[in-house]
Amino acid sequence: MLFVKHLQDITGKHSCVGILLILLAAPLLAGLSYAQSSQTYEKSVIMIIAVTQEYDFSTPWKKGPMGRGSGSGFIIDGNRILTNAHNVANQRYIEVKKQNLAKRYPAQVQFVGHDCDLALLTVIDPEFYKDTEPLSFGPLPQINSTVHTCGFPMGGRQISITEGVVSRLETSVYSHSQASQHLVVQTDAAINPGNSGGPVFQDGKVVGVAFQGLTSGDNIGYMIPTTVIAHFLKDIEDGRYDGFGKFGISLYPGLHNPYYKKHLKIPDEEDGVVIIDVLLNSTSYGKLRTGDVLTKIDDFNIDNDGRILIDGLSLELSEIMDRKQIGQSAALTFYRDGEKQQQDLPIAANNPVLPWNRQYDTKPDYRVFAGLTFVQLNRNFLETWGNSWIADIPFSLRYLFIESNQLNKNPDRKEYVVLSEILPDEVNAYLRGFKNQPIDSFNGMTINKLEDLDRAFQEDENGFWVVKFIENDTPMVIDASKARMNQGLILQKYQVPTETQENEKQYLF
């Protein structure tokens, strides 16, 4: 994982990736008549205004300040509005408006895919859709072809249109999630906040959605291609969004070394990549092994860089999975101990115990006992350390965050639980040294998920609560009876809602 200078996106959040959520915009394209512009864009491209609010993942009963931002979107079939997920993430209220009209219409989120940075909105008032035209989608644009990016940069009232040239198609990290990687189309369009979610046109068809830019280069912008959009729209046809799947394996381009290739007994004419890790409990677990060499996925040969040739492009082999839905399968050809084998594997979410992606639209779960606040260990919690969180968090948490897939050997573990905050009281005096440590067990019971604490705190061990932490031989010992007696007073003193004892994650829209 590459960690570089922290950046701040248009919503005020901070990122540890060198990509910033921004929008493509520029002066009105010369040579395009007003009649053409009105017919093609004014009836389809709209402005989105959202009020957002986040939780504090260290003390989750608290909420941060409300923010307000604007972005772009466009109308597609079925009276739906397609935009970026980051335009409406953690939303509390959304309005949309059309060009040159002051009236705003309340909108609602129908579906959101934070892993692919796409969302669908709907407007209940049918009047909004009068005199609008849905846009249709085209194929992947060719390298060196011209595209037009549309939207409302800087919150302006007029649609702005930018001309750019497609310079590259590649797999890259989507800045919104900070972890998910999908195909992106790179253009040299100008970069301005506000266009995010706007359509990118070619030959009158939408060939992408503008969504992010590279701050370390001049006029380098990115759009989400129609292959990713098609996956998102197909996914939600059953009324829910499942996301993009994967196999749950880590790969290494080791066959560039001819001696290593010979050591693995791979024929000279074969190319491929080496499996160096299989995620515990994934669909690949027990079927693929460390040291297996993948040479083919479906009908596509894999080269020594882990790439396949598809649509005339050399892309990461993950492109095959991105074009399939969760539940579908792919045929893998691989070598094990010099023997060629085949295996059909289902594509699934295969999420790790400690995922790298940021969470949105989710009310964080937590427990408070005896002034001790326990939360799920995730990226949002780690980012409470600020802009330089990856450097400032305790070493033990940084090591666990980066290496959790290799470190976790417990098949029953659903998540890591960490002591995030201590609300001072006599019952928890002298326990500050255990703050920000992940729990291993409570009175001998392994804590595999946050809910396990509910049962654990109902019992005691000779009148005490004995909590052990991962990679720490010193236990945290609490007087159980005093803790139960002081529980209500502590919650009242620090204004912690009592109903959170059985709190569960809930979507906010």
C-alpha positions in Angstrom: 0.0 0.0 0.0 1.4 3.4 -0.9 1.1 6.2 1.5 1.7 9.8 0.3 0.9 13.4 1.1 -2.5 13.9 2.7 -5.0 15.8 0.7 -8.4 17.3 1.4 -11.4 16.8 -0.8 -14.2 19.2 -1.6 -16.3 17.9 1.4 -13.6 18.8 3.9 -12.6 15.2 4.6 -8.9 14.1 4.4 -7.3 11.4 2.4 -4.0 9.5 2.4 -4.0 8.8 -1.3 -2.6 11.1 -4.0 -6.0 11.4 -5.7 -8.5 14.1 -4.8 -12.2 14.0 -5.3 -12.8 16.8 -7.7 -14.8 17.6 -10.8 -14.0 18.3 -14.4 -14.9 21.7 -15.7 -13.7 24.5 -18.0 -15.0 27.4 -20.1 -17.8 26.7 -22.5 -16.6 24.7 -25.5 -16.0 26.8 -28.5 -17.7 25.7 -31.7 -20.8 24.1 -29.9 -23.9 26.0 -30.8 -26.3 27.2 -28.0 -29.1 25.1 -29.6 -27.0 22.0 -29.5 -25.9 22.7 -25.9 -29.5 23.3 -24.8 -30.9 20.2 -26.4 -28.1 17.8 -25.4 -27.1 19.1 -21.9 -29.6 21.5 -20.4 -32.4 18.9 -20.3 -30.3 16.2 -18.8 -27.5 17.6 -16.5 -28.5 18.8 -13.1 -26.9 20.3 -9.9 -27.0 18.3 -6.6 -26.8 20.1 -3.3 -26.3 18.0 -0.2 -26.1 18.6 3.5 -23.9 16.0 5.2 -22.8 15.0 8.7 -20.4 12.4 10.0 -20.1 10.5 13.2 -17.0 10.6 15.5 -15.8 7.0 15.3 -13.9 7.3 18.5 -16.9 8.3 20.6 -19.7 7.3 18.2 -22.6 8.8 20.0 -21.2 12.2 19.0 -21.7 13.8 15.5 -19.5 16.2 13.7 -20.5 19.5 12.3 -22.9 19.6 9.3 -21.4 20.4 5.9 -22.8 21.6 2.6 -21.5 20.9 -0.9 -22.6 20.8 -4.5 -21.9 18.4 -7.3 -23.4 17.3 -10.6 -25.5 14.5 -11.9 -27.6 13.5 -15.0 -30.9 11.9 -15.8 -31.0 8.4 -17.1 -33.9 6.1 -18.0 -36.7 5.5 -15.4 -36.6 9.1 -14.1 -33.4 8.3 -12.2 -30.4 10.6 -11.5 -26.9 9.1 -11.7 -24.1 10.8 -9.7 -21.1 10.1 -7.6 -21.5 8.4 -4.2 -19.2 11.0 -2.7 -21.7 13.8 -3.6 -24.2 12.3 -1.2 -22.2 10.3 1.3 -23.3 10.8 4.9 -26.2 12.9 3.6 -28.9 14.4 5.8 -30.8 16.3 3.1 -30.5 16.5 -0.7 -31.8 19.0 -3.2 -31.5 19.1 -7.0 -32.0 21.8 -9.5 -31.9 22.4 -13.3 -29.9 25.0 -15.1 -31.3 28.6 -15.0 -34.1 27.6 -12.7 -34.1 28.8 -9.0 -36.5 26.1 -7.7 -34.9 23.2 -5.9 -36.5 19.8 -5.5 -35.9 17.5 -2.5 -34.3 14.2 -3.6 -33.6 10.8 -2.1 -30.9 8.2 -2.5 -32.2 5.0 -4.1 -29.0 3.1 -4.3 -25.3 3.9 -3.5 -22.1 2.0 -4.2 -19.3 3.5 -2.2 -16.8 1.0 -3.7 -17.4 2.3 -7.2 -18.4 5.9 -6.2 -21.8 5.8 -7.9 -25.2 6.6 -6.6 -28.8 6.8 -8.0 -31.2 9.5 -6.8 -34.9 10.0 -7.3 -37.1 13.1 -7.1 -40.6 12.4 -5.8 -42.2 15.5 -7.4 -43.0 14.5 -11.0 -42.9 18.1 -12.0 -39.1 18.0 -11.8 -38.9 15.6 -14.8 -41.0 17.8 -17.1 -38.9 18.9 -20.1 -36.0 16.6 -19.3 -34.4 14.0 -21.5 -32.6 10.8 -20.2 -29.1 10.1 -21.5 -27.9 6.8 -22.9 -24.5 5.1 -22.6 -21.8 4.4 -25.1 -18.8 2.1 -25.2 -15.3 2.6 -23.8 -13.7 5.6 -25.5 -10.5 5.0 -27.5 -7.1 6.4 -26.7 -6.5 9.8 -28.2 -10.3 10.3 -28.9 -12.0 13.5 -27.8 -14.6 13.7 -24.9 -16.7 16.5 -23.5 -17.2 16.8 -19.7 -20.3 18.6 -18.4 -21.3 19.8 -15.0 -21.6 22.7 -12.5 -18.1 23.6 -11.4 -17.7 25.8 -8.4 -21.4 25.8 -7.8 -22.1 28.0 -10.9 -25.6 28.3 -12.3 -24.5 27.6 -15.9 -23.5 24.2 -17.2 -19.8 24.2 -18.0 -18.4 22.0 -20.8 -14.8 20.9 -21.1 -13.1 19.3 -24.1 -10.4 16.7 -23.3 -8.5 13.9 -24.9 -8.5 10.3 -23.6 -4.9 9.5 -22.7 -5.1 6.2 -20.7 -7.3 3.4 -19.5 -6.1 1.6 -16.4 -7.0 0.1 -13.1 -6.6 2.6 -10.2 -7.7 3.3 -6.6 -11.0 5.1 -6.3 -10.3 7.9 -3.9 -13.8 7.9 -2.3 -13.3 4.4 -0.7 -9.5 4.8 -0.4 -9.2 1.1 -1.2 -11.4 -0.2 -4.1 -9.7 -0.5 -7.4 -11.5 -0.4 -10.7 -11.0 0.7 -14.3 -10.7 4.5 -14.8 -10.4 6.6 -18.0 -7.8 9.4 -17.9 -8.3 12.7 -19.7 -6.5 16.0 -19.9 -9.7 18.0 -18.9 -9.4 21.0 -16.6 -10.0 20.3 -13.0 -12.5 22.2 -10.8 -14.6 21.2 -7.8 -18.3 21.0 -8.5 -18.4 18.8 -11.7 -18.2 15.6 -9.8 -20.9 13.2 -11.0 -21.3 15.0 -14.3 -21.5 13.1 -17.6 -18.6 12.7 -20.0 -19.9 12.6 -23.7 -18.6 11.2 -26.9 -20.7 11.2 -30.1 -23.8 12.1 -28.1 -23.5 9.2 -25.7 -22.3 9.1 -22.1 -19.0 7.3 -21.9 -18.1 8.1 -18.3 -18.9 9.9 -15.0 -16.4 12.6 -13.9 -15.2 11.8 -10.4 -11.6 12.6 -9.4 -8.3 14.1 -10.5 -4.6 13.8 -9.9 -3.2 16.7 -7.9 0.4 16.0 -8.7 -0.1 16.5 -12.4 -1.4 19.2 -14.7 -4.9 18.7 -16.1 -5.1 15.0 -15.3 -8.7 14.0 -14.6 -10.5 10.7 -14.4 -13.9 9.4 -15.2 -15.7 6.2 -14.2 -16.1 4.1 -17.5 -19.4 2.6 -18.7 -18.2 -0.9 -17.8 -18.3 0.0 -14.1 -21.5 1.9 -14.5 -23.1 -1.1 -16.3 -22.1 -3.3 -13.4 -23.7 -0.9 -10.8 -27.0 -0.6 -12.8 -27.2 -4.4 -13.3 -26.4 -5.1 -9.7 -29.4 -3.0 -8.4 -32.0 -4.6 -10.6 -32.9 -7.0 -7.8 -33.6 -4.1 -5.4 -30.3 -4.1 -3.5 -26.6 -3.3 -4.1 -24.2 -6.1 -3.5 -21.0 -4.5 -4.8 -18.0 -5.8 -6.6 -16.6 -9.2 -5.8 -13.1 -10.7 -5.7 -11.4 -14.0 -5.0 -9.7 -13.2 -1.8 -6.1 -13.8 -2.9 -2.9 -11.9 -3.1 -0.7 -12.2 -6.2 3.0 -11.8 -6.9 4.6 -11.3 -10.4 7.3 -13.8 -9.6 7.6 -15.5 -12.9 9.8 -12.7 -14.3 12.5 -14.5 -12.4 13.3 -17.6 -14.6 14.9 -19.4 -11.7 11.8 -19.0 -9.5 9.7 -20.1 -12.5 11.8 -23.2 -12.8 11.6 -23.8 -9.1 7.8 -23.8 -9.3 7.9 -26.3 -12.2 6.1 -24.0 -14.7 6.5 -24.8 -18.4 8.7 -22.2 -20.3 5.8 -21.3 -22.6 3.5 -20.4 -19.7 3.1 -17.0 -18.1 1.2 -16.2 -14.9 1.3 -14.8 -11.4 2.0 -16.5 -8.1 -0.5 -16.7 -5.2 1.2 -15.6 -2.0 -1.8 -15.4 0.3 -5.3 -16.8 0.5 -7.8 -14.9 2.7 -9.2 -16.9 5.6 -12.9 -17.9 5.0 -12.8 -16.6 1.5 -14.3 -18.5 -1.4 -10.7 -19.4 -2.5 -9.8 -20.8 1.0 -9.2 -24.5 0.8 -9.3 -24.4 -3.0 -6.3 -22.3 -3.9 -3.0 -22.4 -2.1 0.0 -20.3 -1.5 2.5 -21.1 -4.3 -0.2 -21.9 -6.9 0.5 -20.1 -10.2 -2.5 -18.6 -12.1 -2.1 -18.7 -15.8 -5.6 -18.2 -17.2 -9.0 -16.8 -16.1 -11.9 -17.8 -18.2 -10.6 -17.6 -21.8 -8.0 -14.9 -21.0 -4.3 -15.7 -20.6 -2.6 -14.0 -17.7 0.8 -12.5 -18.3 3.7 -12.2 -15.8 2.4 -8.8 -14.6 -1.0 -10.3 -13.8 -2.7 -8.6 -16.8 -5.0 -9.8 -19.5 -5.8 -8.6 -23.0 -9.5 -7.5 -23.1 -11.2 -5.1 -25.5 -7.8 -4.5 -27.1 -6.4 -3.3 -23.8 -3.9 -4.7 -21.4 -5.7 -4.5 -18.0 -5.4 -6.1 -14.5 -7.0 -9.6 -14.3 -9.5 -8.1 -11.8 -11.3 -6.6 -14.8 -12.9 -10.0 -15.4 -14.3 -10.0 -11.9 -15.5 -6.4 -12.2 -17.5 -7.3 -15.2 -19.3 -10.0 -13.4 -21.8 -9.9 -10.5 -21.4 -11.4 -7.1 -22.6 -15.0 -7.2 -21.3 -15.6 -10.7 -18.2 -17.7 -11.2 -14.9 -17.6 -13.2 -12.8 -20.5 -14.4 -9.3 -20.5 -13.2 -6.4 -22.4 -14.7 -3.4 -22.8 -12.5 -0.3 -24.9 -11.8 0.3 -26.7 -8.5 3.5 -28.6 -8.0 4.0 -28.6 -11.7 0.6 -30.0 -12.5 -1.9 -28.1 -14.5 -5.3 -27.8 -12.8 -8.7 -26.0 -13.2 -11.1 -24.7 -10.7 -14.4 -22.8 -11.0 -14.6 -20.2 -8.2 -17.6 -18.1 -7.2 -17.1 -14.3 -7.1 -18.0 -13.0 -3.6 -17.4 -10.0 -1.5 -14.6 -11.8 0.4 -14.2 -8.9 2.8 -11.2 -9.1 5.2 -11.7 -8.8 9.0 -10.1 -5.4 8.9 -11.0 -3.8 5.6 -9.0 -0.9 4.2 -12.0 1.1 2.8 -13.7 4.1 4.4 -17.3 3.6 5.6 -20.1 5.9 4.8 -23.9 6.2 5.5 -23.4 3.8 8.5 -24.1 4.5 12.1 -21.1 3.1 14.0 -21.8 0.5 16.6 -20.3 0.7 20.1 -20.5 -0.3 23.7 -19.8 1.6 26.9 -19.3 -0.3 30.1 -17.8 1.3 33.3 -16.8 4.3 31.2 -14.8 2.1 28.8 -15.8 2.7 25.2 -15.4 -0.2 22.8 -15.7 0.2 19.0 -15.0 -1.7 15.9 -11.5 -1.2 14.6 -11.8 0.2 11.1 -10.3 2.9 8.9 -12.7 5.6 10.1 -11.6 5.1 13.6 -7.9 5.2 12.7 -8.6 8.4 10.7 -9.6 10.2 13.9 -5.9 10.7 14.5 -6.0 13.4 11.8 -4.3 14.0 8.4 -1.2 12.0 9.2 -3.1 9.1 10.8 -1.1 6.4 9.2 2.1 7.8 10.9 0.5 8.9 14.1 -1.6 5.9 15.2 0.1 3.5 17.6 2.5 1.1 16.0 0.4 -1.9 17.1 -2.7 -0.6 15.3 -0.7 0.3 12.2 0.8 -3.1 12.0 -2.5 -4.8 12.5 -4.2 -2.5 9.9 -1.6 -3.3 7.2 -1.0 -7.0 8.0 -4.3 -8.2 9.5 -5.0 -10.7 6.7 -1.8 -12.5 7.5 -2.0 -12.1 11.3 -5.6 -13.3 11.8 -5.7 -17.1 12.2 -9.0 -17.2 14.0 -11.8 -18.3 11.5 -14.5 -17.2 13.9 -13.3 -13.6 14.1 -15.7 -11.2 12.5 -14.0 -7.9 13.4 -11.4 -6.5 15.8 -12.7 -4.6 18.8 -10.7 -1.8 20.3 -10.9 0.3 23.5 -11.3 3.7 22.0 -12.0 6.0 24.9 -12.2 6.0 28.7 -14.7 8.2 30.4 -13.0 8.9 33.7 -14.5 7.5 36.9 -13.0 5.9 40.0 -13.9 2.4 38.7 -11.6 2.9 35.7 -8.7 4.9 37.3 -5.2 3.9 36.2 -6.5 2.2 33.0 -5.4 4.8 30.5 -2.5 2.7 29.4 -4.9 0.2 27.8 -6.5 2.8 25.5 -6.4 2.1 21.8 -5.6 -1.5 22.2 -7.5 -4.3 20.4 -9.2 -6.9 22.7 -8.2 -10.5 22.7 -10.4 -12.0 25.4 -12.8 -11.1 28.3 -12.8 -13.4 31.3 -11.3 -16.1 29.0 -13.9 -15.6 26.3 -12.5 -14.7 22.9 -14.0 -11.5 21.6 -14.8 -12.1 17.9 -17.2 -9.2 17.4 -18.5 -6.2 19.3 -21.7 -8.0 20.3 -19.7 -10.6 22.3 -19.2 -7.9 24.9 -22.9 -7.9 25.8 -22.7 -11.4 27.2 -19.2 -11.0 28.6 -20.1 -8.0 30.8 -22.9 -10.0 32.4 -20.5 -12.3 34.0 -17.4 -11.9 36.1 -14.4 -13.9 37.3 -14.2 -14.0 41.1 -15.8 -10.5 41.2 -13.6 -9.1 38.5 -13.6 -8.4 34.8 -10.3 -9.5 33.4 -9.7 -8.2 29.9 -6.7 -9.3 27.8 -5.4 -7.5 24.7 -3.7 -8.7 21.6 0.1 -8.7 22.0 -0.1 -7.6 25.6 0.6 -9.9 28.5 -0.7 -7.5 31.1 -4.5 -7.9 31.8 -6.9 -5.0 32.5 -8.7 -5.8 35.8 -11.9 -4.1 36.9 -14.1 -4.5 40.0 -17.2 -5.9 38.4 -19.7 -5.0 41.1 -18.5 -1.4 41.4 -18.6 -1.1 37.6 -22.2 -2.2 37.4 -23.1 0.1 40.3 -21.5 3.1 38.6 -22.7 2.3 35.0 -25.8 4.5 35.0 -24.1 7.5 36.7 -21.2 7.4 34.1 -23.6 7.3 31.2 -25.6 10.2 32.6 -22.5 12.2 33.5 -21.0 12.0 30.0 -24.4 12.1 28.2 -24.1 8.8 26.5 -27.5 7.5 25.2 -28.5 4.4 27.2 -30.2 2.8 24.2 -26.8 2.3 22.6 -26.4 -0.9 24.6 -28.2 -2.7 21.9 -27.2 -0.4 19.1 -26.8 -1.9 15.6 -25.5 -0.5 12.3 -28.2 1.3 10.4 -28.2 3.0 7.0 -29.1 6.6 7.3 -31.1 7.1 4.2 
